[in-house]
Every structure is written in C-alpha cells, then in structure tokens.
Amino acid sequence: MTTQMIILNGGSSSGKSGIVRCLQAVLPHPWLAFGVDSFVDALPAKMQASDAGIEIGADGRVSVGADFRALEAAWTEGIVAMAGAGARIIVDDVFLGGAASQQRWQKATGDLAVLWVGVKCESAIAAGREVARGDRVQGMAASQADVVHQGVTYDLEVDTTHTESVVCARAIAAHVS
C-alpha cells in the first residue's frame, strides 16, 4: 500500500522540523507538512495560558486541557481528510501522552497507510538546541525527550543527536512506499 502519511514524533528541539523540510526536498512527490507548533500558534491567545487550553510551566512542562483536546481532534481529522482526499501528508507532532497520543492518531487515520517515525535526540543535545533557538521555555526539551516515546510503536526510528536532518530524511524516504 502506498504511504499516505508520515507521522514524526519527538520531543521539543529533537530536530523534527528540519527533517520535515528535508523530507519535502528528497521525496519524489509533493508532500504537505503540518506541525503541532502551527496548531498551537493558531489557538486563540486566551487558550495559550489556560487550564482548558495549553499551559507551559516555568520548568518547560506542558499540560493541555479539554478545549485544547477538542480542537486538536478537529485539527487531526482535517489533516486525515486531506490525506484521504489524495494529499501526501507529513505530520510533526509531540506525543505528550506517549501511547495515548499515538492511539488518537491511529483512530483518526483508520485504514490510511501511515509510516510512524520516532525522532530521538539525547536530552543534553536537545536542551542545547532549545537554548540556541531562543523561542522555547528552557526545560521543555529535557522534560519531553523520553516521555513522548513511552509505549509508542514505530516503523522506523532516527536519532538526530549526531546525525544531520537530511541523512535522517533520506533514511525515512527509503521506507516510503
């Protein structure tokens, strides 16, 4: 079956966004990219620091509420609908709930052919990238580095600790049918 979606999961600053850009360059057909960061940016300001929305603690820990989950479900269904309509889709996500997050995507994607990719990076390296980026609360990368992978099943894992995004993208592209 032809791959319709590639879903990348990894903690903050693990290198997912760079891999997505490289995938779009190395894959032979056009692929649309959607990332959880864009979804969060699209939320109303009042949900960006709310129990019902998303809260990022001073230590970088992220918690989400019911309103966030409802909008996230709609966002997910919209992305899946595009794949069902024939678009090739790459998703850059952070499975804060580990296996439960993957299960939400699995339920939404149904029979679509999905390539599940784990993007790993040593916590200290991700934390250094986080500081260099300057747009994240320090501690987010360290708090997410392992928890996002707990109980998640992948078709392929890449590690960006010492591997460039384009090399990871080529490894992923080799698994796309």
N, C-alpha and C positions, 0 to 999 in steps of 0.2 A: 504494500500500500504506500502511496506517495505521502511523504511528510507534509502535513498541512500547517503544523505549528511547532515551534521550538520554544520551550519554556525554560529559561535560565533562572536558577535560584541561587542566591548567595547573599552574604551579609553586606552591610554598607561598606563601600570602598574596597570591595573584593575584586573589582575590575569588570563587572558585568556590562556596563555601558560601553566601554572600549571594545569589548568582544562583540557586542551587538553591531557597532559601526563597522567593524572589520568583517563580520558575517555578511552584512549587506553588500560589502565590496567584493567578497570572494565567492558568494553563491551565484550560480549562473542565471537565476531568475530574480525578478524584483521581490523583495520581502518588506512588508511594513513592520515597523518596530513600535512597541508600546511599553512604557515603563511605569512602575509604581510611583516613581518620583513625579512624573507628569500627572498622574491621577491625584496624588496628594496636593500638588500645586493647583489643581483645578477645583479643589474643595473651597467652599466659602470660608472667608477669614475666620468667622466665628467658630468653625469646626476645627481650626488648626491648633487650638489650645483648650479643648473641651472634653469633658468626660464622655460625651456621646460621640465625639469626633476622634481626633488623634492628639495625644499628648506625648511630648518628648521631654523626659526628665533631665535635670541638670547633669546626671551621670550618663546620659545618652540612651537610657532605656525607653522603649516606645510602647505605649499602650493605646488600644483602639476601643471605641465604643460601638453601640448598636447602630447609630446613624452612619458611622463610617462603614460598618459591615454591610448595611443595606445598599449604600451607594457603590461599594466595592463589588457587590454581587451584580448590580446593574452594569457596571463597567466591564466585568468579566463576561457577562452574557453578550454584551455588544461586541467585544473582541471575538468571541467564539462565533457570533453570527457572521462577522466578516470572513472568518476562515471557512465557514460553511457555505458562503457565497462564492468561494473560489480564491480569496486573497491568501497569500502565504504570510504567516504572522510569526514574529519573534516577540516574546514577552520577557521583560527584565523585571523580576519580582524578588521580594524578600519575604520568605515564608516565616514570619514571626511565630506562627503556631506550629512550625515543623510539619509533621504528617497531616495534621488537620487542615493546614493551608493547601497542601497538595491535594487532599481529598476534595476540597471545594472546587479546585480546577478540574479534577478528574470527573466530578459530577457534571460540571458545565460542558466539558469537551465531549463527553459521551463517546461516540464512535470515531471521532476525528483521530487521525494519525498524528500523535504528539511525540516529539523527541524531548525527553526530560534530561536536562543538563544541570549538574551541580557545579557551581563555581566556588572553589575553595581558595583560601589565602591565609597564610599564617597571621594570627591575630596582631602581632607586633608590626608586621609589614602593612596590614590594612590600617592600623592605627596611625602609622606614619603618613600614609596617603591621605587619611582623614585630616590631619593637621595641615598638610600641603594644600588640600582643596580649599580649606577655609570656610566651607559652606555647611558643615556638619557640627553637631554638638560633640565635643570630644568624649569618647567613651562608647559611642554608638557602634563603631566597628568591632571593638573588643566584646561588647555585650551580645552582638549578633553572630560573631564568627562561627560558633559551634551550634547554637540553639536552632538556627534556621535549617540545619541539616538533620536534626533529630527525627528519626523514623521515616525520612524521605527516601524513596526509591528512585534511582536514576538509571538511564540508559548509558550515560557517559558522565564522567567527572573530569574537570580540568582544574589545574592549580596554577594560579597567577602569581604565586609567591616569587618565582624566579623565571616565569615563562611569559613572553610578550603576548599581548592580546591577539595579534594576527596569527601567531602559532596556535593558540587555543582555538581561534575561529576556524583555522584550516582543519584541525582535529575534529571539530564539531561538523563542519561541512562534509567531511568524509563519511559521516554517519547519516547524512540526509539522503533519503531515497527519492 
